């Protein structure tokens, strides 16, 4: 199944920024930077990933899930999948 949203360039831009943050983390560790600096960067990268996930989840709810519920197309399965992904995001 393809992504529900149609703004892939924005998603790719977010992913590129996240990749840059992770490369920055590697560089910070290689340079033996301070713990607090590295931790702040880890928090920023983690937040960026969570934000990306929420954008994709919102698109999924508005697109795929709404369609499945409206058309009664595997609606119970779709609800179970959404609950599962919410549980994974809440950890």
C-alpha positions in Angstrom: 0.0 0.0 0.0 1.3 3.4 -0.9 1.5 6.5 1.3 -1.8 8.2 1.7 -0.7 11.8 1.5 0.3 13.3 -1.8 3.0 15.8 -0.5 6.0 13.5 -0.9 8.5 16.3 -1.5 7.8 17.7 2.0 8.2 14.2 3.6 11.5 13.8 1.7 12.7 17.2 2.9 11.9 16.2 6.5 13.8 12.9 6.0 16.8 14.7 4.6 16.9 17.0 7.6 16.7 14.0 9.9 19.5 12.3 8.0 21.5 15.5 8.5 20.8 15.4 12.2 22.0 11.8 12.5 25.1 12.5 10.5 25.7 15.4 12.9 25.3 13.0 15.8 28.0 10.7 14.4 30.3 13.7 13.9 29.7 14.9 17.4 30.6 11.4 18.8 33.7 11.2 16.6 34.8 14.6 17.9 34.2 13.5 21.5 31.8 16.4 22.1 30.1 16.8 25.5 27.3 14.6 26.7 24.8 17.4 27.0 25.5 18.6 23.5 25.1 15.0 22.1 21.9 14.4 24.2 20.4 17.6 22.9 21.0 16.5 19.3 19.6 13.0 20.1 16.4 14.7 21.4 16.2 16.9 18.3 16.5 13.9 16.0 14.1 11.9 18.0 11.5 14.7 18.0 12.0 15.2 14.2 11.3 11.4 13.6 8.3 11.5 15.9 7.0 14.6 14.0 7.5 12.9 10.7 5.6 9.8 12.0 2.7 12.0 13.1 2.4 13.7 9.7 2.3 10.3 8.0 -0.2 9.0 10.6 -2.4 12.0 10.1 -2.4 11.5 6.3 -3.1 7.8 6.8 -6.1 8.6 9.1 -7.5 11.3 6.7 -6.9 9.1 3.6 -6.7 5.3 3.9 -8.6 4.9 7.2 -11.4 7.3 6.3 -11.9 5.5 3.0 -11.8 2.1 4.6 -14.4 3.1 7.2 -16.7 4.9 4.7 -16.6 1.9 2.3 -16.7 -0.6 5.1 -13.7 -2.2 3.5 -11.8 -4.2 6.2 -12.8 -1.6 8.7 -12.2 -3.8 11.8 -8.8 -4.7 10.5 -8.0 -1.0 9.7 -9.1 0.0 13.3 -6.8 -2.7 14.7 -3.9 -1.5 12.7 -4.4 2.1 13.8 -4.6 1.0 17.5 -1.4 -0.9 17.0 0.4 2.1 15.5 -0.9 4.4 18.3 0.5 1.9 20.8 3.9 2.0 19.1 4.0 5.8 19.1 3.1 6.0 22.8 6.1 4.0 23.9 
